[in-house]
C-alpha cells in the first residue's frame, strides 16, 4: 500500500503531517505537463506524492513522476519548500493532511506519456497562456512561484 495508507488504517481521517514532493515538467516548447486527477477532476502538477520512509525528497519526485506519467526525470531543480496553514488539504474521501512539500522543476526528462490507472485520467502539455480552467488552487499557487523561478533562474525559498 504505502506509508500514508498504512497510517490511515490506524488514524482514519484525522489530520496527518504529510511530507512529499511535486514536479512541474516543461517540454522544449516551454509548455508544462499537467495531469487530470481522478479523485477531484482537477488539473494538477505533472506529478506529486508522499514520501516513503527512508526516501529523499528528490527520489520521491522521481518515483512519483515515473509512476504517474511514465516519464523519467534526469535532472530536478528545487524551486521551493512549502508548509503552513495554506498547505492544509481535505481529500474528497475525508482524509485530512497538512503538507510539507518539496517542489521541483524538471526540464531534462525522457519517456513516453502513460497515465497511472486509477489516479490519472489524462496527461496533457499546456502553454502557460492556455492553462485549463479546472486548475487546482495549490497548483495555481505553485505555478506563480515556478514562473518567478523560471524567469530568475534562482532557487526558491521556504514558503508558509
Contact map, one row per residue, 1 for C-alpha under 8 A:
1110110000000000000000000000000000000000000000000000000000000000000000000000000000000000000000000000000000000000000000000000000000000000000000000000000000000000
1111110000000000000000000000000000000000000000000001000000000000000000000000000000000000000000000000000000000000000000000000000000000000000000000000000000000000
1111111000000000000000000000000000000000000000000001100000000000000000000000000000000000000000000000000000000000000000000000000000000000000000000000000000000000
0111111100000000010000000000000000000000000000000100000000000000000000000000000000000000000000000000000000000000000000000000000000000000000000000000000000000000
1111111110000000000000000000000000000000000000000000000000000000000000000000000000000000000000000000000000000000000000000000000000000000000000000000000000000000
1111111111000000000000000000000000000000000000000000000000000000000000000000000000000000000000000000000000000000000000000000000000000000000000000000000000000000
0011111111110000000000000000000000000000000000000000000000000000000000000000000000000000000000000000000000000000000000000000000000000000000000000000000000000000
0001111111111000000000000000000000000000000000000000000000000000000000000000000000000000000000000000000000000000000000000000000000000000000000000000000000000000
0000111111110000000000000000000000000000000000000000000000000000000000000000000000000000000000000000000000000000000000000000000000000000000000000000000000000000
0000011111110000000000000000000000000000000000000000000000000000000000000000000000000000000000000000000000000000000000000000000000000000000000000000000000000000
0000001111111100000000000000000000000000000000000000000000000000000000000000000000000000000000000000000000000000000000000000000000000000000000000000000000000000
0000001111111100000000000000000000000000000000000000000000000000000000000000000000000000000000100000000000000000000000000000000000000000000000000000000000000000
0000000100111110000000000000000000000000000000000000000000000000000000000000000000000000000001110000000000000000000000000000000000000000000000000000000000000000
0000000000111111000000000000000000000000000000000000000000000000000000000000000000000000000000110000000000000000000000000000000000000000000000000000000000000000
0000000000001111100000000000000000000000000000000000000000000000000000000000000000000000000000111100000000000000000000000000000000000000000000000000000000000000
0000000000000111110000000000000000000000000000000000000000000000000000000000000000000000000000011100000000000000000000000000000000000000000000000000000000000000
0000000000000011111000000000000000000000000000000000000000000000000000000000000000000000000000001111000000000000000000000000000000000000000000000000000000000000
0001000000000001111100000000000000000000000000000110000000000000000000000000000000000000000000001111000000000000000000000000000000000000000000000000000000000000
0000000000000000111110000000000000000000000000000110000000000000000000000000000000000000000000000011100000000000000000000000000000000000000000000000000000000000
0000000000000000011111000000000000000000000000011110000010011000000000000000000000000000000000000011110000000000000000000000000000000000000000000000000000000000
0000000000000000001111100000000000000000000000011110000011011000000000000000000000000000000000000000111100000000000000000000000000000000000000000000000000000000
0000000000000000000111110000000000000000000011111000000000001000000000000000000000000000000000000000111100000000000000000000000000000000000000000000000000000000
0000000000000000000011111000000000000000000011110000000000001000100000000000000000000000000000000000001111000000000000000000000000000000000000000000000000000000
0000000000000000000001111100000111000000000011100000000000000000000000000000000000000000000000000000001111000000000000000000000000000000000000000000000000000000
0000000000000000000000111110000110000000000001000000000000000000000000000000000000000000000000000000000011100000000000000000000000000000000000000000000000000000
0000000000000000000000011111111110000000000000000000000000000000000000000000000000000000000000000000000011100000000000000000000000000000000000000000000000000000
0000000000000000000000001111111110000000000000000000000000000000000000000000000000000000000000000000000000100000000000000000100000000000000000000000000000000000
0000000000000000000000000111111000000000000000000000000000000000000000000000000000000000000000000000000000100000000000000000000000000000000000000000000000000000
0000000000000000000000000111111000000000000000000000000000000000000000000000000000000000000000000000000000000000000000000000000000000000000000000000000000000000
0000000000000000000000000111111100000000000000000000000000000000000000000000000000000000000000000000000000000000000000000000001100000000000000000000000000000000
0000000000000000000000000111111110000000000000000000000000000000000000000000000000000000000000000000000000000000000000000000111100000000000000000000000000000000
0000000000000000000000011110011111000000000001000000000000000000000000000000000000000000000000000000000000000000000000000000111100000000000000000000000000000000
0000000000000000000000011110001111100000000011000000000000000000000000000000000000000000000000000000000000000000000000000011110000000000000000000000000000000000
0000000000000000000000010000000111110000001111100000000000000000000000000000000000000000000000000000000000000000000000000011110000000000000000000000000000000000
0000000000000000000000000000000011111000001111100000000000000000000000000000000000000000000000000000000000000000000000011111000000000000000000000000000000000000
0000000000000000000000000000000001111100111100000000000000000000000000000000000000000000000000000000000000000000000000011110000000000000000000000000000000000000
0000000000000000000000000000000000111111111100000000000000000000000000000000000000000000000000000000000000000000000000111100000000000000000000000000000000000000
0000000000000000000000000000000000011111110000000000000000000000000000000000000000000000000000000000000000000000000001111000000000000000000000000000000000000000
0000000000000000000000000000000000001111100000000000000000000000000000000000000000000000000100000000000000000000000000100000000000000000000000000000000000000000
0000000000000000000000000000000000001111110000000000000000000000000000000000000000000000000100000000000000000000000000000000000000000000000000000000000000000000
0000000000000000000000000000000000011111111000000000000000000000000000000000000000000000000000000000000000000000000000000000000000000100000000000000000000000000
0000000000000000000000000000000000011101111100000000000000000000000000000000000000000000000000000000000000000000000000000000000000000111000000000000000000000000
0000000000000000000000000000000001111000111110000000000000000000000000000000000000000000000000000000000000000000000000000000000000010111000000000000000000000000
0000000000000000000000000000000001111000011111100000000000000000000000000000000000000000000000000000000000000000000000000000000000000011001000000000000000000000
0000000000000000000001110000000011100000001111110000000000000000000000000000000000000000000000000000000000000000000000000000000000000000001000000000000000000000
0000000000000000000001111000000111100000000111110000000000000000100010000000000000000000000000000000000000000000000000000010000000000000000000000000000000000000
0000000000000000000001110000000001100000000111111000000000001001100110000000000000000000000000000000000000000000000000000000000000000000000000000000000000000000
0000000000000000000111100000000000000000000011111100000000001001100000000000000000000000000000000000000000000000000000000000000000000000000000000000000000000000
0000000000000000000111000000000000000000000000111110000000011001000000000000000000000000000000000000000000000000000000000000000000000000000000000000000000000000
0001000000000000011110000000000000000000000000011111000000010000000000000000000000000000000000000000000000000000000000000000000000000000000000000000000000000000
0000000000000000011110000000000000000000000000001111101110010000000000000000000000000000000000000000000000000000000000000000000000000000000000000000000000000000
0110000000000000000000000000000000000000000000000111111000010000000000000000000000000000000000000000000000000000000000000000000000000000000000000000000000000000
0010000000000000000000000000000000000000000000000011111000000000000000000000000000000000000000000000000000000000000000000000000000000000000000000000000000000000
0000000000000000000000000000000000000000000000000001111100000000000000000000000000000000000000000000000000000000000000000000000000000000000000000000000000000000
0000000000000000000000000000000000000000000000000011111110110000000000000000000000000000000000000000000000000000000000000000000000000000000000000000000000000000
0000000000000000000000000000000000000000000000000010011111110000000000000000000000000000000000000000000000000000000000000000000000000000000000000000000000000000
0000000000000000000110000000000000000000000000000010001111111000000000000000000000000000000000000000010000000000000000000000000000000000000000000000000000000000
0000000000000000000010000000000000000000000000000000000111111100000000000001000000000000000000000000000000000000000000000000000000000000000000000000000000000000
0000000000000000000000000000000000000000000000000000001111111110000000000000000000000000000000000000000000000000000000000000000000000000000000000000000000000000
0000000000000000000110000000000000000000000000001111001111111111000000000000000000000000000000000000000000000000000000000000000000000000000000000000000000000000
0000000000000000000111100000000000000000000000111000000011111111100000000000000000000000000000000000000100000000000000000000000000000000000000000000000000000000
0000000000000000000000000000000000000000000000000000000001111111110000011000000000000000000000000000000000000000000000000000000000000000000000000000000000000000
0000000000000000000000000000000000000000000000000000000000111111111000000000000000000000000000000000000000000000000000000000000000000000000000000000000000000000
0000000000000000000000000000000000000000000000111000000000011111111100000000000000000000000000000000000000000000000000000000000000000000000000000000000000000000
0000000000000000000000100000000000000000000001110000000000001111111111111000000000000000000000000000000000000000000000000000000000000000000000000000000000000000
0000000000000000000000000000000000000000000000000000000000000111111111111000000000000000000000000000000000000000000000000000000000000000000000000000000000000000
0000000000000000000000000000000000000000000000000000000000000011111111000000000000000000000000000000000000000000000100000000000000000000000000000000000000000000
0000000000000000000000000000000000000000000000100000000000000001111111000000000000000000000000000000000000000000011100110000000000000000000000000000000000000000
0000000000000000000000000000000000000000000001100000000000000000111111100000000000000000000000000000000000000000111100000010000000000000000000000000000000000000
0000000000000000000000000000000000000000000000000000000000000000111111110000000000000000000000000000000000000011111100000000000000000000000000000000000000000000
0000000000000000000000000000000000000000000000000000000000000000110011111000000000000000000000000000000000001111110000000000000000000000000000000000000000000000
0000000000000000000000000000000000000000000000000000000000000100110001111100000000000000000000000000000000001110000000000000000000000000000000000000000000000000
0000000000000000000000000000000000000000000000000000000000000100110000111111000000000000000000000000000001011100000000000000000000000000000000000000000000000000
0000000000000000000000000000000000000000000000000000000000000000000000011111000000000000000000000000000000011100000000000000000000000000000000000000000000000000
0000000000000000000000000000000000000000000000000000000000000000000000001111100000000000000000000000000001111000000000000000000000000000000000000000000000000000
0000000000000000000000000000000000000000000000000000000001000000000000001111110000000000000000000000000111110000000000000000000000000000000000000000000000000000
0000000000000000000000000000000000000000000000000000000000000000000000000011111000000000000000000000000111000000000000000000000000000000000000000000000000100000
0000000000000000000000000000000000000000000000000000000000000000000000000001111100000000000000000000011110000000000000000000000000000000000000000000000000110000
0000000000000000000000000000000000000000000000000000000000000000000000000000111110000000000000000000001110000000000000000000000000000000000000001100100001111000
0000000000000000000000000000000000000000000000000000000000000000000000000000011111000000000000000000011100000000000000000000000000000000000000001000000000111110
0000000000000000000000000000000000000000000000000000000000000000000000000000001111100000000000000001111000000000000000000000000000000000000000000000000000011110
0000000000000000000000000000000000000000000000000000000000000000000000000000000111110010000000000011111000000000000000000000000000000000000000000000000000000111
0000000000000000000000000000000000000000000000000000000000000000000000000000000011111110000000000111100000000000000000000000000000000000000000000000000000000111
0000000000000000000000000000000000000000000000000000000000000000000000000000000001111111000000000111000000000000000000000000000000000000000000000000000000000011
0000000000000000000000000000000000000000000000000000000000000000000000000000000000111111000000000100000000000000000000000000000000000000000000000000000000000001
0000000000000000000000000000000000000000000000000000000000000000000000000000000000111111000000000000000000000000000000000000000000000000000000000000000000000001
0000000000000000000000000000000000000000000000000000000000000000000000000000000001111111100000000111000000000000000000000000000000000000010000000000000000000001
0000000000000000000000000000000000000000000000000000000000000000000000000000000000011111110000011110000000000000000000000000000000000000000000000000000000000000
0000000000000000000000000000000000000000000000000000000000000000000000000000000000000011111000011110000000000000000000000000000000000000000000000000000000000000
0000000000000000000000000000000000000000000000000000000000000000000000000000000000000001111111111000000000000000000000000000000000000000000000000000000000000000
0000000000000000000000000000000000000000000000000000000000000000000000000000000000000000111111110000000000000000000000000000000000000000000000000000000000000000
0000000000000000000000000000000000000011000000000000000000000000000000000000000000000000011111100000000000000000000000000000000000000000000000000000000000000000
0000000000000000000000000000000000000000000000000000000000000000000000000000000000000000011111100000000000000000000000000000000000000000000000000000000000000000
0000000000001000000000000000000000000000000000000000000000000000000000000000000000000000011111110000000000000000000000000000000000000000000000000000000000000000
0000000000011110000000000000000000000000000000000000000000000000000000000000000000000000011111111000000000000000000000000000000000000000000000000000000000000000
0000000000001111000000000000000000000000000000000000000000000000000000000000000000000001111001111100000000000000000000000000000000000000000000000000000000000000
0000000000000011110000000000000000000000000000000000000000000000000000000000000000000001110000111110000000000000000000000000000000000000000000000000000000000000
0000000000000011110000000000000000000000000000000000000000000000000000000000000000111011100000011111000000000000000000000000000000000000000000000000000000000000
0000000000000000111100000000000000000000000000000000000000000000000000000000000001110011100000001111100000000000000000000000000000000000000000000000000000000000
0000000000000000111100000000000000000000000000000000000000000000000000000000000011110010000000000111110000000000000000000000000000000000000000000000000000000000
0000000000000000001111000000000000000000000000000000000000000000000000000000000011100000000000000011111000000000000000000000000000000000000000000000000000000000
0000000000000000000111000000000000000000000000000000000010000000000000000000010111000000000000000001111100000000000000000000000000000000000000000000000000000000
0000000000000000000011110000000000000000000000000000000000000000000000000000011111000000000000000000111110000000000000000000000000000000000000000000000000000000
0000000000000000000011110000000000000000000000000000000000001000000000000001111100000000000000000000011111000000000000000000000000000000000000000000000000000000
0000000000000000000000111100000000000000000000000000000000000000000000000001111000000000000000000000001111100000000000000000000000000000000000000100000000000000
0000000000000000000000111100000000000000000000000000000000000000000000001011100000000000000000000000000111111000000000000000000000000000000000000000000000000000
0000000000000000000000001111000000000000000000000000000000000000000000000011000000000000000000000000000011111000000000000000000000000000000000000000000000000000
0000000000000000000000000000000000000000000000000000000000000000000000001111000000000000000000000000000001111100000000000000000000000000000000000000000000000000
0000000000000000000000000000000000000000000000000000000000000000000000111110000000000000000000000000000001111110000000000000000000000000000000000000000000000000
0000000000000000000000000000000000000000000000000000000000000000000000111100000000000000000000000000000000011111000000000000000000000000000000000000000000000000
0000000000000000000000000000000000000000000000000000000000000000000001110000000000000000000000000000000000001111100000000000000000000000000000000000000000000000
0000000000000000000000000000000000000000000000000000000000000000000001100000000000000000000000000000000000000111110000000000000000000000000000000000000000000000
0000000000000000000000000000000000000000000000000000000000000000000011100000000000000000000000000000000000000011111000000010000000000000000000000000000000000000
0000000000000000000000000000000000000000000000000000000000000000000111100000000000000000000000000000000000000001111100000010000000000000000000000000000000000000
0000000000000000000000000000000000000000000000000000000000000000000111000000000000000000000000000000000000000000111110111110000000000000000000000000000000000000
0000000000000000000000000000000000000000000000000000000000000000001111000000000000000000000000000000000000000000011111111000000000000000000000000000000000000000
0000000000000000000000000000000000000000000000000000000000000000000000000000000000000000000000000000000000000000001111111000000000000000000000000000000000000000
0000000000000000000000000000000000000100000000000000000000000000000000000000000000000000000000000000000000000000000111111000000000000000000000000000000000000000
0000000000000000000000000000000000001110000000000000000000000000000100000000000000000000000000000000000000000000001111111000000000000000000000000000000000000000
0000000000000000000000000000000000111100000000000000000000000000000100000000000000000000000000000000000000000000001111111110000000000000000000000000000000000000
0000000000000000000000000000000000111100000000000000000000000000000000000000000000000000000000000000000000000000001111111110000000000000000000000000000000000000
0000000000000000000000000000000000111000000000000000000000000000000000000000000000000000000000000000000000000000001000011111000000000000000000000000000000000000
0000000000000000000000000000000011110000000001000000000000000000000010000000000000000000000000000000000000000000111000011111100000000000000000000000000000000000
0000000000000000000000000000000011100000000000000000000000000000000000000000000000000000000000000000000000000000000000000111110000000000000000000000000000000000
0000000000000000000000000010001111000000000000000000000000000000000000000000000000000000000000000000000000000000000000000011111000000000000000000000000000000000
0000000000000000000000000000001111000000000000000000000000000000000000000000000000000000000000000000000000000000000000000001111101110000000000000000000000000000
0000000000000000000000000000011100000000000000000000000000000000000000000000000000000000000000000000000000000000000000000000111111100000000000000000000000000000
0000000000000000000000000000011100000000000000000000000000000000000000000000000000000000000000000000000000000000000000000000011111100000000000000000000000000000
0000000000000000000000000000000000000000000000000000000000000000000000000000000000000000000000000000000000000000000000000000001111100000000000000000000000000000
0000000000000000000000000000000000000000000000000000000000000000000000000000000000000000000000000000000000000000000000000000011111110000000000000000000000000000
0000000000000000000000000000000000000000000000000000000000000000000000000000000000000000000000000000000000000000000000000000011111111010000000000000000000000000
0000000000000000000000000000000000000000001000000000000000000000000000000000000000000000000000000000000000000000000000000000010001111110000000000000000000000000
0000000000000000000000000000000000000000000000000000000000000000000000000000000000000000000000000000000000000000000000000000000000111110000000000000000000000000
0000000000000000000000000000000000000000111000000000000000000000000000000000000000000000000000000000000000000000000000000000000000011111000000000000000000000000
0000000000000000000000000000000000000000011100000000000000000000000000000000000000000000000000000000000000000000000000000000000000111111101100000000000000000000
0000000000000000000000000000000000000000011100000000000000000000000000000000000000000000000000000000000000000000000000000000000000000111111100000000000000000000
0000000000000000000000000000000000000000000000000000000000000000000000000000000000000000000000000000000000000000000000000000000000000011111110000000000000000000
0000000000000000000000000000000000000000000000000000000000000000000000000000000000000010000000000000000000000000000000000000000000000001111111000000000000000000
0000000000000000000000000000000000000000000110000000000000000000000000000000000000000000000000000000000000000000000000000000000000000011111111100000000000000000
0000000000000000000000000000000000000000000000000000000000000000000000000000000000000000000000000000000000000000000000000000000000000011111111110000000000000000
0000000000000000000000000000000000000000000000000000000000000000000000000000000000000000000000000000000000000000000000000000000000000000111111111000000000000000
0000000000000000000000000000000000000000000000000000000000000000000000000000000000000000000000000000000000000000000000000000000000000000011111111100000000000000
0000000000000000000000000000000000000000000000000000000000000000000000000000000000000000000000000000000000000000000000000000000000000000001111111110000000000000
0000000000000000000000000000000000000000000000000000000000000000000000000000000000000000000000000000000000000000000000000000000000000000000111111111000000000000
0000000000000000000000000000000000000000000000000000000000000000000000000000001100000000000000000000000000000000000000000000000000000000000011111111100000010000
0000000000000000000000000000000000000000000000000000000000000000000000000000001000000000000000000000000010000000000000000000000000000000000001111111110000000000
0000000000000000000000000000000000000000000000000000000000000000000000000000000000000000000000000000000000000000000000000000000000000000000000111111111000000000
0000000000000000000000000000000000000000000000000000000000000000000000000000000000000000000000000000000000000000000000000000000000000000000000011111111100000000
0000000000000000000000000000000000000000000000000000000000000000000000000000001000000000000000000000000000000000000000000000000000000000000000001111111111110000
0000000000000000000000000000000000000000000000000000000000000000000000000000000000000000000000000000000000000000000000000000000000000000000000000111111111000000
0000000000000000000000000000000000000000000000000000000000000000000000000000000000000000000000000000000000000000000000000000000000000000000000000011111110000000
0000000000000000000000000000000000000000000000000000000000000000000000000000000000000000000000000000000000000000000000000000000000000000000000000001111111000000
0000000000000000000000000000000000000000000000000000000000000000000000000000000000000000000000000000000000000000000000000000000000000000000000000000111111100000
0000000000000000000000000000000000000000000000000000000000000000000000000000001000000000000000000000000000000000000000000000000000000000000000000000110111110000
0000000000000000000000000000000000000000000000000000000000000000000000000000111100000000000000000000000000000000000000000000000000000000000000000000100011111000
0000000000000000000000000000000000000000000000000000000000000000000000000000011110000000000000000000000000000000000000000000000000000000000000001000100001111100
0000000000000000000000000000000000000000000000000000000000000000000000000000001110000000000000000000000000000000000000000000000000000000000000000000000000111110
0000000000000000000000000000000000000000000000000000000000000000000000000000000111100000000000000000000000000000000000000000000000000000000000000000000000011111
0000000000000000000000000000000000000000000000000000000000000000000000000000000111110000000000000000000000000000000000000000000000000000000000000000000000001111
0000000000000000000000000000000000000000000000000000000000000000000000000000000001111110000000000000000000000000000000000000000000000000000000000000000000000111
